[in-house]
Amino acid sequence: MTAALTRGTVVIDTEACKGCDLCIDACPPGVLVMTAATVNTRGYRFPLLLEGCTGCAACSQICPDFVFQVYKYETPRVAGEARP
């Protein structure tokens, strides 16, 4: 079995999120999912990042609350692997 490669990642400010779900539908690789039961301190659900981010920044571009910081890797990495 080969390891999955990822081309980027995002940092999500879960406390700023208002749970609008726009990022979920905007994510081309479909690696954002909304929490089911967990909420932030304001009572809103927030997105979680799964493996396979491409660093495309679609989430950041559509988010009205600016909760995403997108990082694109110069070379793809094995998903879940620590940075050297």
BELQUIBEL-V821736 format. One record per helix or strand of 3 or more residues. SS is the DSSP state (h for helix, s for strand). FROM is the first residue (numbers start at 1). LEN is the number of residues. Records with the same first field share a line. If there is no record, write none. Layout:
SS = FROM-LEN ; FROM-LEN
This chain:
s = 5-8 ; 32-3 ; 47-3 ; 68-11
h = 22-5 ; 58-5
